Amino acid sequence: MLVSHGSRAAALVACGALLLASAGCDADTSKEATTTPQVRLYGSDGNMTNAYAEALKERANLIDGMKGTIPLTPLPDSFKNRLRAVDPKLGDYIYAAEAYDAVIISALAAQLAGSTGPAEIAKQIIGVTNNGQRCEQAGDCLRLARDGQDIEYRGVSLNRAGFTDAGEPATASYATLTFGQQKLDDGKTEFVGAGDDSGASTKNPPRPRRQGSGKVPSAPLVLGGLLPRTGDLALAYAPMAAGAALAVKDINAAGGVLGKPMVWRDGDDGTNPDVAKATVAKHVRDGVHVIIGAGGSGISRAVLPDVVAAGRVLFSPSNTDAGLTSMDDQGLYFRTAPPDSLQGRALADVILRDGPHKIVLVSRKDSYGEGLQETVRAELERAGLGADRVKLLTYDPPADAAAPPLDFSAGAREIKEYGAEAVLIIGFAESAQVIRALADSGVQIQH
């Protein structure tokens, strides 16, 4: 599985045109190339997208051969076509299904609650995914909910088991992706399952209310986006936005929620706590009931206290920080993305298949990066790779778009001196600077 390692000899003969951009092709460089280990690159969900190549611009071929994992289930062509009808320029599908399911589940929970009150919606969200009449289409699920029936929603991303008591998927599907010719090679994509069906919640939610059996809210259900339209995670915005927009379209085409069309209000998290906090405050003022986001785990950590204080629901399609499972959220935080306790195992397995002896794990310094880094380290240690064979490095991501680009030259030199054979890069668009620095330092990147 994914055993195409490329030709070492061919890589050396090519003289690393862009990998050794400043070194030239003299005899000394060739001699060094024969003694310096070639390094395989690996990535995670924050950078394994077609948009990541754009961050490298004219040096995009540096990532040819880079492998990594993202939470992703095999998406039906029909779903991809419907997403492209929303956004014809869509080039990636990362977290599109998770965003779609987050919106659908929120709408169904409000319908079952017979209320647009965030606290009442929150009480139904876990139950929407467990122990009821199974349904897969928005219209079918809404009809059951309007009749006051318990439902068990199975959507595009949530297709095995439902949510745990903590409000996150009990199981997940991961894709192993590979870059080739400066874009993801779909022919090399593999899928693997993770998690355990037995982890799904067995608790019963409040009894659903049949539509028409009580007072109907005078205002419609309002959802607000808190997605990374700008910032380092902006490369994942388009698919998430398309997924959310498609879900709103499907819900309203099926008659809306509680007899009224559901309303969507856009909002940017900026991959920045200050931007996200301002968006949350605006959503609260505008009467948003459920906030879909944030994109990054660290951003959700930053805004969750504000969301809880305002009594709103925060529902992320892309947060993977395992530490969020135990956050004090007053029962108001949910996610359709699986925690990194599951992704770490899949990612470690991808690296171990290639048999490297010395591995460097580079991560952005935040809850997402350091959390996933530690999970992968623990999995590698469990497989027999001790501290003498695994090196950890972190970097501070730029504060915003106006900040100077990440300078990883010192870290790149450290990786070269260590003699790494594999480098895992856990980050967003800014992590492209790590790859540039590795190449500029003379690290031989294997394609």
N, C-alpha and C positions, 0 to 999 in steps of 0.2 A: 504494500500500500504506500503510494507516494515515494517510491524508491529511486526515482530518477535523480541521481546526484550530479549529473552533468560530467563532462570530461575534465579532469584536473589538468591534463596536459593542454587541452584546448584553451582553458582559462589562462594558463601561464603564457602560452604563445601569443594570446590576444594582448598581452602586456597591460591589461587592466586600463584601457584607454581612459575611462572616467574614474576608475577606482583609485588610480595612482596619478591623478590629474596633474599634480605638481612635481612628480618624481621623474617623468620622462621614461624612455625605454633603453637605458644604457645597460652595460654589462653588469654593473653593481646591482641594479634593480632586479635583473633576472636571477642573479645569484641569491639575493635575499628572498625572492619569491619561492625558491626551492626549499628554503628552510623555515619560512614563516607559515604556520597553519592557515589553511583557508577557513574562513568563518561563514557559517550559515546564519542567515537572518530569520528571526521569527517575530510575529506580531500578535496582537490581541484585538478585541472588538473595536478599540478606538482608532485603529489604523489599517485594518484589513478591508479597505474599500477602494473602489476604482478612483474615487476622488483623492485618495492619498498620493497617488502618482502625480497629481497636479501640484501638490505641495513641493515636490522635488523639481518641478519644472524641467529644465533642459537635462537634468541628471536622473530622470525617472527610471532609466534602465538599471540603476543601482539596485532596485528592488526586485528585478527579475530573479525568480527562484525563492523569494521570501515566502514563508509559510506561516499560518497562524489559524486561530479559531475565533469564531463569533457565535453567539446564540442565534441559531437559524434553523428553521424547519424547512424541508423541501416545499417550495411554494408552487402551487398549481399555476400553469400558464394562464388560466382564466383570471386568477387573482392578479398576476403581474400585468395582464392586459388592462384590467380595470384600474390599476394604479397608474398606468401610463395614460389612460384616458383622462385622469385627473392632472397628471404632470407629464406631458409628452417628452420632456427632456430627461426623465428619470434614468439614472445610470446605475444606481445601487438600490438594494432592497433591505439594507440593514435596519432592523427594528421597525420596519413598515408594518409587519403583521402584528407585532406587539402593540404598536400604537393603535392599530385598528381594533384589536381586542380590548384594549383599555377603554376606548370610547364606547364600544358596544356593551361591555360589562357595566359601565357606569349608567348607561341609559336603561338597561334591564333592571338594575338595582333600584333606580328611581321609580320605574313602573311597578315593581313588586312592592316597594315601600308605600306607594300611593302618595308620594311626597317629593318635593324638591329640596327638603331640608337635608343639608349635608350629613348630619348625625344619623338621620334615618336611612339615607342612602348607604352610608358606611356599614350599617348593621346588616345589609343585604348582600354586599359585594362578594364575600367569601362563599355564601350560600348559593349565589348565582352559578358557581362553578362546580357544585357538589350535590349529590344525593337528591336528584329530581328527575323530571322528564327530560331526556336528552334532546337537545336541538342544536342546529349548526348555523342556520340562516337567521339573519336579524328579524325578518318578517315572521318566521315561524316562532321564534322565541318570544317576540312581542305579543303574538296572539295568545300563547300559553300564559304569559304573565298577566295580560289583561283579564284572563279568565280566573286569575287568582291561583294558578298552579305553580308548585315548586318546579324549577327548571335546573338543568345541568348543561350550561353552555359549553360547547366545544367549538372553538373557532379555528383560525388559521395557525396561530402560534400555540394556543392552549388546546392541544389535540389528544393528550394522553390522560393525565390526571388533573384534578382541579387545584385550588389554592390550599396552602397549609393554613394553620391557625394564625400564622403571622401575616397572611395576606400576600403570599408570593407563590409562584409555581412549585409544586412538589416534584415535578419532573421537567426535563428540558431536552432539546435537541441542539447539538452543536454541529457546525460545519467546519471542516478543515479546508482552508482556501490556500491557493498558491498563485503568486504573481508570475506572469509570463508575458513577454512582449509589452511590458509597461501597463498591463491591466490584469485583472483576475482571470485565470484560465478556468472556465466553467467545466471543462473536460476532466479536470483533476479534483473537483470538489467532492468531498466525502462527508457523510453524515454519521453521527454517533449519538446514541441516547445516553442520558444521565439522570440520576435521581431515582426515587422509589415511589411507586403509586401509593404505598401504604402511608406515606407522609401527608396525604390529602386530609383536610379537616373532616371530621364526622359530626361537628356541632350543628345543631339546627338553628337557622336564622329565625327572626320573628315571622309569624304567620303572614303570608302575602295577602295583600288587599286586592280584591277584585275591583276592576275599574267601574266606577259608578256606585260603589257601595259606601262611599264617604265623600267628604268635601274635596273638591278638585282644586288644586292650587291655581290662583288667578294668573300667575306669571309662568312662563315656560322654564324648562330646565336649561341652565346656562353652563356651558363648559368653556374653560379658558386655557389657551395654550401657554406652556412655559417650556418651549423647545429652543434648541440652540441655533437660532437663525443667524447669529454672528458668533465670533470667537473661535477658539481652537477646535471645538466639536461641531462647527458648522458643516463639515463634510458629511455629517449624518442627518442634517436637518431635512433635506428634500424627501427622503423616503418616509421619515416619521410624519412630516406634514401631509404627505400624500395619503398615508394610512389613516390618519385622523380625519382628513377631509372626506375620504371614501366612506368611512364609518358614519359620519354625520349624514352624508347623502343617503346611505342605506336605511338608517333609522327614520329619517324624514320621509323617504319614499314609502316606508311601511306604516305611515300614519303618525310618526312622532311619538313623544312620551307624554302620557296622561292627556292625550287629546290635542297636544300642541306641538308644533315643530320645535325640535331642539335647536338651541342657538350656540354658535361657536364664536368666541372672541380670541383673536390672535394675540400672541405675546412672546417676547424673546427672553431667554435666560442669559444670553450673551456669553455663555460659559464663564460667567463672572458673578460672584455673589451679590455685588452692589446692583448690577443690572437686574438680576433675578428678583431681588428684594423689592425693587421699584415696580417690577411687573406684578408681583404678588399683591402689593399694596393697591395698585390700580384695579386688579381683578376683584379685590375685596370691595373697593368703592363701587365698582360696576355691578355688583351683585352676582358674581360668578359662584356657582355651587361646588363644582369639581374642577380642579386644576390638573391638566394633563402635562406632566413633566416632573422634575426637570430632566434635562438631557444627561448631565453628568452627576455622578453620585455625590461628589463634594458639594455641588450646588444644591442638591436636595437637602443635604445635611444643614447647609447654611440657612435655607428658607423654611425648613420644617417647623421650627419654633413659631415663626410668624403665621404660618398656615394653621397650626394647631390653636394658637391664641385667637385667631379669627374664626375658628370653628368650621374651617373648610376641609375638603378632601384633597389630598395630594396623591396622584396616581401616575407613576412613571412607567413609560414603556422601555426604558433603557438603563435604569440604575442597576448596577451589579455588585456594588460593595456589600460584602457579606455582613459587615457590621451594622448595616441598616436594619437587619432583621430584628435586632434587639433595641432599637431606638425607642425612646419614650414618645410615642406618637398619639397616644390617647385613642387608638383604634382608627386613626384617620389617614394612615399612609398605606399604600398598596403599590404593587408593581407586577407587570407581566413579564419582565426580564428576570431570568433566574439569577440567584446570587453566585458570586465568584467562587464559593466553596465547590460548586459544580464545574465551573469553567476551568479552574485551576487544575483539576484532574485531567480534563481533556487536553489542555495545553501542554502539561508535563508529558503526557503520553506521546503527543506529536513530536516533541523534542527528543524523547528517549528512543523513538523508532530509528533515528538517524545515528544513534550511538556515540554522541560526543563525550569526551572525557573531561573537558573543562568548559564550564558554562558561565556566562555573565547575564544577570537579570537586571536590566536598566528600566527604571520606572520614574514617571513624574511624581513629584512629592505631594501627594494628596491621598485622600482615603481610598479612592479607586486604585491608583497606581500602587501604593504601598500595600494595600490589602491584597490585591491579586499577586503581587510579587511574593508576599509571604506565603500565600497559599501554594504557589508553584514551587517555592523553595522547599516547603514541607513535603510536597508530593515527590520531589526529586530525592530528598533525604530518605523518604520511605522506600524509594527504589534503590537505595544504596549509595547515592552520591552525597558525601559528607561536605563539611564546610571547606575542606581543602580543594574541592572540585567545583564549587559553586560560589561565585562572587556577586555581591549585591551593590548596585550603584543607583543613586537617585539624582534628580535634577529639579530645580525650581522652574516651573513653566512661566513664561512671560505673563505679567499681570494683565495686559490687554494688548490690543492691536497696535497701540502707539509705542509699546515697550520695545527695546532692542531685541533682535532675534536671539534665541537660545544659543549660548556658546558652550559647546560640549567638547572643546579641543582637549582639555586636560583629561576628561573621562575617556576620550578615544585613545589617548596615549597610554593610559592605565590599562585599558583593555588589550592593546597591542603588546605591552610588556608582560601582561599576564599569560599571553599565549592562548587566548580563548579560541575554541572551535565552534561555539554557538553563542549567539547574542540574542536574547529576547528583549524586545523594546515594547514597553507598556506605556502608551501615551496617545495623544490625539495628533492633530496636524503638526503641532510644534515639534513632535518627535522626528520629523523628517530631517531636522538639523543634526540629530544623533547620527543618522546614516551618512550625511554629508561629511561630518567630522571624522567618522571612521575611515571613509575613503581618502580624505585629505591627509590623514595620519599614516597612510600606507597599509592599512589593514586589507588583506586579500579577501574580498567578499566572493563567496562561491555562488555561482549562478546555476 
